[in-house]
Amino acid sequence: MTMKSSTRQIDGVTIVDLSGRITLGEGSVVLRDQVRDLLSKGNKKILLNLGEVNYIDSSGIGELVSAFTTVRNQGGELKLLNLTKKVHDLLQITKLYTVFDVKDDETSAVKSFS
């Protein structure tokens, strides 16, 4: 199953709706390209909606961290939204849950951007 992504804008925040698997190869490339493309267009407030992501491997985790770092280094913010239980547990195990700003509700997530 390949990963799909679509973007939409709400109050200056770019929401990236991801679905499928973020894995070594295509999935992580889609995520990397999407984030770089948004930054190149000046979108610095990025919310990754992972509600439809059913699997992330170690490469996918690395890509999330890389995206987070890239956005932060360019003066932006990257937050995560709607984690599935599997992804939530994975972030807990890898201690990355404390690194990312994770939200459960889209409206409050959009408002949380400074």
PyMOL commands that place a pseudoatom at each C-alpha (Angstrom):
pseudoatom trace, name=CA, resn=MET, resi=1, chain=A, elem=C, hetatm=0, pos=[0.000, 0.000, 0.000]
pseudoatom trace, name=CA, resn=THR, resi=2, chain=A, elem=C, hetatm=0, pos=[1.465, 3.336, -0.993]
pseudoatom trace, name=CA, resn=MET, resi=3, chain=A, elem=C, hetatm=0, pos=[1.278, 6.517, 0.975]
pseudoatom trace, name=CA, resn=LYS, resi=4, chain=A, elem=C, hetatm=0, pos=[-0.937, 9.318, -0.241]
pseudoatom trace, name=CA, resn=SER, resi=5, chain=A, elem=C, hetatm=0, pos=[-0.864, 12.929, 0.843]
pseudoatom trace, name=CA, resn=SER, resi=6, chain=A, elem=C, hetatm=0, pos=[-3.021, 15.969, 0.273]
pseudoatom trace, name=CA, resn=THR, resi=7, chain=A, elem=C, hetatm=0, pos=[-2.750, 19.468, 1.681]
pseudoatom trace, name=CA, resn=ARG, resi=8, chain=A, elem=C, hetatm=0, pos=[-5.211, 22.108, 2.737]
pseudoatom trace, name=CA, resn=GLN, resi=9, chain=A, elem=C, hetatm=0, pos=[-4.926, 25.507, 4.401]
pseudoatom trace, name=CA, resn=ILE, resi=10, chain=A, elem=C, hetatm=0, pos=[-6.748, 26.705, 7.514]
pseudoatom trace, name=CA, resn=ASP, resi=11, chain=A, elem=C, hetatm=0, pos=[-5.878, 30.083, 9.077]
pseudoatom trace, name=CA, resn=GLY, resi=12, chain=A, elem=C, hetatm=0, pos=[-2.363, 30.104, 7.656]
pseudoatom trace, name=CA, resn=VAL, resi=13, chain=A, elem=C, hetatm=0, pos=[-1.635, 26.559, 8.822]
pseudoatom trace, name=CA, resn=THR, resi=14, chain=A, elem=C, hetatm=0, pos=[-0.928, 23.932, 6.184]
pseudoatom trace, name=CA, resn=ILE, resi=15, chain=A, elem=C, hetatm=0, pos=[-2.527, 20.615, 7.067]
pseudoatom trace, name=CA, resn=VAL, resi=16, chain=A, elem=C, hetatm=0, pos=[-0.997, 17.602, 5.338]
pseudoatom trace, name=CA, resn=ASP, resi=17, chain=A, elem=C, hetatm=0, pos=[-3.414, 14.664, 5.362]
pseudoatom trace, name=CA, resn=LEU, resi=18, chain=A, elem=C, hetatm=0, pos=[-1.383, 11.467, 5.095]
pseudoatom trace, name=CA, resn=SER, resi=19, chain=A, elem=C, hetatm=0, pos=[-2.731, 7.985, 4.561]
pseudoatom trace, name=CA, resn=GLY, resi=20, chain=A, elem=C, hetatm=0, pos=[-1.119, 4.583, 4.142]
pseudoatom trace, name=CA, resn=ARG, resi=21, chain=A, elem=C, hetatm=0, pos=[2.322, 3.554, 5.351]
pseudoatom trace, name=CA, resn=ILE, resi=22, chain=A, elem=C, hetatm=0, pos=[5.373, 5.705, 6.049]
pseudoatom trace, name=CA, resn=THR, resi=23, chain=A, elem=C, hetatm=0, pos=[8.133, 3.231, 5.295]
pseudoatom trace, name=CA, resn=LEU, resi=24, chain=A, elem=C, hetatm=0, pos=[11.563, 2.965, 3.723]
pseudoatom trace, name=CA, resn=GLY, resi=25, chain=A, elem=C, hetatm=0, pos=[11.297, 3.996, 0.095]
pseudoatom trace, name=CA, resn=GLU, resi=26, chain=A, elem=C, hetatm=0, pos=[8.242, 5.654, -1.349]
pseudoatom trace, name=CA, resn=GLY, resi=27, chain=A, elem=C, hetatm=0, pos=[6.417, 6.540, 1.879]
pseudoatom trace, name=CA, resn=SER, resi=28, chain=A, elem=C, hetatm=0, pos=[9.271, 8.443, 3.457]
pseudoatom trace, name=CA, resn=VAL, resi=29, chain=A, elem=C, hetatm=0, pos=[10.140, 10.117, 0.125]
pseudoatom trace, name=CA, resn=VAL, resi=30, chain=A, elem=C, hetatm=0, pos=[6.559, 11.378, -0.253]
pseudoatom trace, name=CA, resn=LEU, resi=31, chain=A, elem=C, hetatm=0, pos=[6.722, 12.871, 3.243]
pseudoatom trace, name=CA, resn=ARG, resi=32, chain=A, elem=C, hetatm=0, pos=[10.171, 14.446, 2.704]
pseudoatom trace, name=CA, resn=ASP, resi=33, chain=A, elem=C, hetatm=0, pos=[9.225, 15.966, -0.660]
pseudoatom trace, name=CA, resn=GLN, resi=34, chain=A, elem=C, hetatm=0, pos=[5.924, 17.276, 0.707]
pseudoatom trace, name=CA, resn=VAL, resi=35, chain=A, elem=C, hetatm=0, pos=[7.593, 19.058, 3.639]
pseudoatom trace, name=CA, resn=ARG, resi=36, chain=A, elem=C, hetatm=0, pos=[10.396, 20.505, 1.490]
pseudoatom trace, name=CA, resn=ASP, resi=37, chain=A, elem=C, hetatm=0, pos=[7.877, 21.684, -1.096]
pseudoatom trace, name=CA, resn=LEU, resi=38, chain=A, elem=C, hetatm=0, pos=[5.790, 23.445, 1.571]
pseudoatom trace, name=CA, resn=LEU, resi=39, chain=A, elem=C, hetatm=0, pos=[8.857, 25.145, 3.066]
pseudoatom trace, name=CA, resn=SER, resi=40, chain=A, elem=C, hetatm=0, pos=[10.044, 26.282, -0.352]
pseudoatom trace, name=CA, resn=LYS, resi=41, chain=A, elem=C, hetatm=0, pos=[6.658, 27.982, -0.845]
pseudoatom trace, name=CA, resn=GLY, resi=42, chain=A, elem=C, hetatm=0, pos=[6.994, 29.750, 2.502]
pseudoatom trace, name=CA, resn=ASN, resi=43, chain=A, elem=C, hetatm=0, pos=[4.594, 27.557, 4.485]
pseudoatom trace, name=CA, resn=LYS, resi=44, chain=A, elem=C, hetatm=0, pos=[6.175, 27.414, 7.950]
pseudoatom trace, name=CA, resn=LYS, resi=45, chain=A, elem=C, hetatm=0, pos=[3.215, 26.174, 9.988]
pseudoatom trace, name=CA, resn=ILE, resi=46, chain=A, elem=C, hetatm=0, pos=[2.778, 22.513, 9.145]
pseudoatom trace, name=CA, resn=LEU, resi=47, chain=A, elem=C, hetatm=0, pos=[0.365, 20.063, 10.749]
pseudoatom trace, name=CA, resn=LEU, resi=48, chain=A, elem=C, hetatm=0, pos=[0.789, 16.413, 9.780]
pseudoatom trace, name=CA, resn=ASN, resi=49, chain=A, elem=C, hetatm=0, pos=[-2.542, 14.600, 10.071]
pseudoatom trace, name=CA, resn=LEU, resi=50, chain=A, elem=C, hetatm=0, pos=[-1.607, 10.952, 10.678]
pseudoatom trace, name=CA, resn=GLY, resi=51, chain=A, elem=C, hetatm=0, pos=[-5.161, 9.716, 11.288]
pseudoatom trace, name=CA, resn=GLU, resi=52, chain=A, elem=C, hetatm=0, pos=[-5.050, 7.431, 8.226]
pseudoatom trace, name=CA, resn=VAL, resi=53, chain=A, elem=C, hetatm=0, pos=[-1.452, 6.258, 8.670]
pseudoatom trace, name=CA, resn=ASN, resi=54, chain=A, elem=C, hetatm=0, pos=[-1.618, 2.643, 9.740]
pseudoatom trace, name=CA, resn=TYR, resi=55, chain=A, elem=C, hetatm=0, pos=[2.091, 1.832, 9.866]
pseudoatom trace, name=CA, resn=ILE, resi=56, chain=A, elem=C, hetatm=0, pos=[5.428, 3.594, 10.303]
pseudoatom trace, name=CA, resn=ASP, resi=57, chain=A, elem=C, hetatm=0, pos=[8.771, 1.762, 10.221]
pseudoatom trace, name=CA, resn=SER, resi=58, chain=A, elem=C, hetatm=0, pos=[12.102, 3.007, 11.578]
pseudoatom trace, name=CA, resn=SER, resi=59, chain=A, elem=C, hetatm=0, pos=[12.790, 4.832, 8.322]
pseudoatom trace, name=CA, resn=GLY, resi=60, chain=A, elem=C, hetatm=0, pos=[9.422, 6.572, 8.613]
pseudoatom trace, name=CA, resn=ILE, resi=61, chain=A, elem=C, hetatm=0, pos=[10.206, 7.602, 12.200]
pseudoatom trace, name=CA, resn=GLY, resi=62, chain=A, elem=C, hetatm=0, pos=[13.538, 8.967, 10.968]
pseudoatom trace, name=CA, resn=GLU, resi=63, chain=A, elem=C, hetatm=0, pos=[11.720, 10.898, 8.261]
pseudoatom trace, name=CA, resn=LEU, resi=64, chain=A, elem=C, hetatm=0, pos=[9.320, 12.447, 10.799]
pseudoatom trace, name=CA, resn=VAL, resi=65, chain=A, elem=C, hetatm=0, pos=[12.288, 13.546, 12.942]
pseudoatom trace, name=CA, resn=SER, resi=66, chain=A, elem=C, hetatm=0, pos=[14.083, 14.852, 9.852]
pseudoatom trace, name=CA, resn=ALA, resi=67, chain=A, elem=C, hetatm=0, pos=[10.984, 16.804, 8.752]
pseudoatom trace, name=CA, resn=PHE, resi=68, chain=A, elem=C, hetatm=0, pos=[10.628, 18.221, 12.262]
pseudoatom trace, name=CA, resn=THR, resi=69, chain=A, elem=C, hetatm=0, pos=[14.283, 19.325, 12.312]
pseudoatom trace, name=CA, resn=THR, resi=70, chain=A, elem=C, hetatm=0, pos=[14.155, 20.791, 8.784]
pseudoatom trace, name=CA, resn=VAL, resi=71, chain=A, elem=C, hetatm=0, pos=[11.042, 22.846, 9.586]
pseudoatom trace, name=CA, resn=ARG, resi=72, chain=A, elem=C, hetatm=0, pos=[12.455, 23.997, 12.933]
pseudoatom trace, name=CA, resn=ASN, resi=73, chain=A, elem=C, hetatm=0, pos=[15.776, 25.024, 11.337]
pseudoatom trace, name=CA, resn=GLN, resi=74, chain=A, elem=C, hetatm=0, pos=[13.864, 27.202, 8.878]
pseudoatom trace, name=CA, resn=GLY, resi=75, chain=A, elem=C, hetatm=0, pos=[12.011, 28.951, 11.673]
pseudoatom trace, name=CA, resn=GLY, resi=76, chain=A, elem=C, hetatm=0, pos=[8.796, 26.995, 11.297]
pseudoatom trace, name=CA, resn=GLU, resi=77, chain=A, elem=C, hetatm=0, pos=[6.692, 24.663, 13.401]
pseudoatom trace, name=CA, resn=LEU, resi=78, chain=A, elem=C, hetatm=0, pos=[5.673, 21.088, 12.676]
pseudoatom trace, name=CA, resn=LYS, resi=79, chain=A, elem=C, hetatm=0, pos=[3.040, 19.341, 14.756]
pseudoatom trace, name=CA, resn=LEU, resi=80, chain=A, elem=C, hetatm=0, pos=[1.348, 15.952, 14.596]
pseudoatom trace, name=CA, resn=LEU, resi=81, chain=A, elem=C, hetatm=0, pos=[-2.402, 15.341, 14.599]
pseudoatom trace, name=CA, resn=ASN, resi=82, chain=A, elem=C, hetatm=0, pos=[-4.681, 12.324, 15.081]
pseudoatom trace, name=CA, resn=LEU, resi=83, chain=A, elem=C, hetatm=0, pos=[-2.147, 9.606, 15.884]
pseudoatom trace, name=CA, resn=THR, resi=84, chain=A, elem=C, hetatm=0, pos=[-3.462, 6.075, 15.588]
pseudoatom trace, name=CA, resn=LYS, resi=85, chain=A, elem=C, hetatm=0, pos=[-2.853, 3.863, 18.621]
pseudoatom trace, name=CA, resn=LYS, resi=86, chain=A, elem=C, hetatm=0, pos=[-0.074, 2.023, 16.812]
pseudoatom trace, name=CA, resn=VAL, resi=87, chain=A, elem=C, hetatm=0, pos=[1.763, 5.225, 15.871]
pseudoatom trace, name=CA, resn=HIS, resi=88, chain=A, elem=C, hetatm=0, pos=[1.156, 6.735, 19.325]
pseudoatom trace, name=CA, resn=ASP, resi=89, chain=A, elem=C, hetatm=0, pos=[2.660, 3.649, 21.004]
pseudoatom trace, name=CA, resn=LEU, resi=90, chain=A, elem=C, hetatm=0, pos=[5.625, 3.727, 18.638]
pseudoatom trace, name=CA, resn=LEU, resi=91, chain=A, elem=C, hetatm=0, pos=[6.360, 7.361, 19.536]
pseudoatom trace, name=CA, resn=GLN, resi=92, chain=A, elem=C, hetatm=0, pos=[6.075, 6.488, 23.232]
pseudoatom trace, name=CA, resn=ILE, resi=93, chain=A, elem=C, hetatm=0, pos=[8.505, 3.557, 22.921]
pseudoatom trace, name=CA, resn=THR, resi=94, chain=A, elem=C, hetatm=0, pos=[11.052, 5.611, 20.987]
pseudoatom trace, name=CA, resn=LYS, resi=95, chain=A, elem=C, hetatm=0, pos=[10.691, 8.511, 23.474]
pseudoatom trace, name=CA, resn=LEU, resi=96, chain=A, elem=C, hetatm=0, pos=[9.795, 10.800, 20.557]
pseudoatom trace, name=CA, resn=TYR, resi=97, chain=A, elem=C, hetatm=0, pos=[6.367, 11.564, 21.965]
pseudoatom trace, name=CA, resn=THR, resi=98, chain=A, elem=C, hetatm=0, pos=[8.040, 14.275, 24.070]
pseudoatom trace, name=CA, resn=VAL, resi=99, chain=A, elem=C, hetatm=0, pos=[9.818, 15.761, 21.026]
pseudoatom trace, name=CA, resn=PHE, resi=100, chain=A, elem=C, hetatm=0, pos=[6.751, 16.296, 18.865]
pseudoatom trace, name=CA, resn=ASP, resi=101, chain=A, elem=C, hetatm=0, pos=[3.830, 18.542, 19.709]
pseudoatom trace, name=CA, resn=VAL, resi=102, chain=A, elem=C, hetatm=0, pos=[0.991, 16.045, 19.331]
pseudoatom trace, name=CA, resn=LYS, resi=103, chain=A, elem=C, hetatm=0, pos=[-2.650, 17.128, 19.082]
pseudoatom trace, name=CA, resn=ASP, resi=104, chain=A, elem=C, hetatm=0, pos=[-5.885, 15.140, 18.985]
pseudoatom trace, name=CA, resn=ASP, resi=105, chain=A, elem=C, hetatm=0, pos=[-8.222, 17.853, 17.778]
pseudoatom trace, name=CA, resn=GLU, resi=106, chain=A, elem=C, hetatm=0, pos=[-7.751, 19.733, 14.513]
pseudoatom trace, name=CA, resn=THR, resi=107, chain=A, elem=C, hetatm=0, pos=[-9.340, 22.992, 15.645]
pseudoatom trace, name=CA, resn=SER, resi=108, chain=A, elem=C, hetatm=0, pos=[-7.190, 23.325, 18.774]
pseudoatom trace, name=CA, resn=ALA, resi=109, chain=A, elem=C, hetatm=0, pos=[-4.135, 22.164, 16.810]
pseudoatom trace, name=CA, resn=VAL, resi=110, chain=A, elem=C, hetatm=0, pos=[-4.589, 24.982, 14.271]
pseudoatom trace, name=CA, resn=LYS, resi=111, chain=A, elem=C, hetatm=0, pos=[-5.069, 27.495, 17.105]
pseudoatom trace, name=CA, resn=SER, resi=112, chain=A, elem=C, hetatm=0, pos=[-1.906, 26.250, 18.870]
pseudoatom trace, name=CA, resn=PHE, resi=113, chain=A, elem=C, hetatm=0, pos=[0.387, 27.657, 16.185]
pseudoatom trace, name=CA, resn=SER, resi=114, chain=A, elem=C, hetatm=0, pos=[1.978, 30.913, 17.307]
for i in range(1, 114): cmd.bond("trace and resi %d" % i, "trace and resi %d" % (i + 1))
show_as sticks, trace
zoom trace
